Amino acid sequence: MTKEEILAKAQSKKPNTPDEMEFDIMLKSNRLGLIVGLFGCIIVMFVKMYFKLPYQDVYAILCSIFCTQNLYNWHRLKQKHMLFCGICWGLAAILLFAVFIMSLV
């Protein structure tokens, strides 16, 4: 490639799209956020178990996070296994939330 072709290709890039470094940083931050959220949910779950409170709401929140991630990835990438995982996580979240509500009554 000549310098002009490289320059033209760089200039034709959409202005608001992240480059590879920004994309990698966003991916790592999402992964770190999920890990911290998972540990937070586990801690809250153990505290609720210790005080004999229903703890299924914590699992429902975690499942809804995974559901949203998978459905968004399916929407953007059109991979069918992402849709399947998203639906499964969503159903698990609904089921766990229903169990939590029934345990309160």
C-alpha positions as CSV (number, residue, x, y, z in Angstrom):
1,M,0.0,0.0,0.0
2,T,1.1,3.5,-0.7
3,K,1.0,6.3,1.8
4,E,-1.9,7.8,0.0
5,E,-3.9,4.6,0.2
6,I,-3.2,4.3,3.9
7,L,-4.1,7.9,4.6
8,A,-7.4,7.5,2.6
9,K,-8.3,4.4,4.5
10,A,-7.6,6.1,7.8
11,Q,-9.6,9.1,6.9
12,S,-12.6,7.0,5.7
13,K,-13.0,5.5,9.1
14,K,-16.1,6.7,11.0
15,P,-15.2,9.3,13.6
16,N,-17.1,7.8,16.5
17,T,-16.0,4.2,16.2
18,P,-13.6,2.9,18.7
19,D,-10.2,1.8,17.6
20,E,-8.7,-1.5,18.6
21,M,-7.1,-0.2,21.8
22,E,-10.4,1.4,22.9
23,F,-12.3,-1.7,22.1
24,D,-9.9,-3.8,24.1
25,I,-10.1,-1.5,27.1
26,M,-14.0,-1.6,26.9
27,L,-13.9,-5.4,26.8
28,K,-11.6,-5.6,29.8
29,S,-13.6,-3.1,31.8
30,N,-16.8,-5.1,31.1
31,R,-15.1,-8.3,32.2
32,L,-13.8,-6.6,35.4
33,G,-17.2,-5.1,36.1
34,L,-18.8,-8.6,35.8
35,I,-16.3,-10.2,38.1
36,V,-16.8,-7.5,40.7
37,G,-20.5,-7.7,40.4
38,L,-20.4,-11.5,40.7
39,F,-18.3,-11.3,43.9
40,G,-20.7,-8.6,45.3
41,C,-23.7,-10.8,44.6
42,I,-22.0,-13.8,46.3
43,I,-21.2,-11.7,49.4
44,V,-24.8,-10.4,49.6
45,M,-26.1,-13.9,49.1
46,F,-24.0,-15.3,52.0
47,V,-25.2,-12.4,54.2
48,K,-28.8,-13.1,53.4
49,M,-28.3,-16.8,53.9
50,Y,-26.7,-16.1,57.3
51,F,-29.7,-14.1,58.4
52,K,-32.1,-16.6,56.9
53,L,-33.5,-14.2,54.3
54,P,-34.5,-15.2,50.8
55,Y,-31.5,-14.8,48.4
56,Q,-32.9,-15.7,45.0
57,D,-33.1,-12.0,44.1
58,V,-29.3,-11.9,43.9
59,Y,-29.2,-14.7,41.4
60,A,-32.0,-13.1,39.4
61,I,-30.0,-9.9,39.1
62,L,-26.9,-11.8,38.0
63,C,-28.9,-13.8,35.5
64,S,-30.5,-10.7,34.0
65,I,-27.0,-9.2,33.5
66,F,-25.8,-12.3,31.6
67,C,-29.1,-12.3,29.7
68,T,-28.6,-8.7,28.6
69,Q,-25.0,-9.3,27.6
70,N,-25.9,-12.3,25.5
71,L,-28.9,-10.7,23.8
72,Y,-26.9,-7.6,23.0
73,N,-24.1,-9.7,21.5
74,W,-26.6,-11.7,19.5
75,H,-28.2,-8.4,18.2
76,R,-24.8,-7.1,17.1
77,L,-23.1,-10.3,15.9
78,K,-26.1,-12.5,14.9
79,Q,-24.7,-15.6,16.5
80,K,-27.5,-18.0,17.3
81,H,-25.8,-19.5,20.3
82,M,-25.8,-16.0,21.9
83,L,-29.6,-15.8,21.4
84,F,-30.1,-19.3,23.0
85,C,-27.9,-18.3,26.0
86,G,-29.7,-15.0,26.3
87,I,-33.1,-16.6,26.4
88,C,-31.9,-19.2,28.9
89,W,-30.5,-16.6,31.2
90,G,-33.6,-14.5,30.9
91,L,-35.9,-17.5,31.8
92,A,-33.6,-18.3,34.7
93,A,-33.8,-14.7,35.9
94,I,-37.6,-14.7,35.7
95,L,-37.9,-18.0,37.5
96,L,-35.6,-17.0,40.3
97,F,-37.4,-13.7,40.7
98,A,-40.7,-15.6,40.9
99,V,-39.2,-17.9,43.5
100,F,-38.0,-14.9,45.5
101,I,-41.5,-13.2,45.4
102,M,-43.1,-16.5,46.5
103,S,-40.7,-16.9,49.4
104,L,-41.7,-13.4,50.7
105,V,-45.4,-14.2,50.8
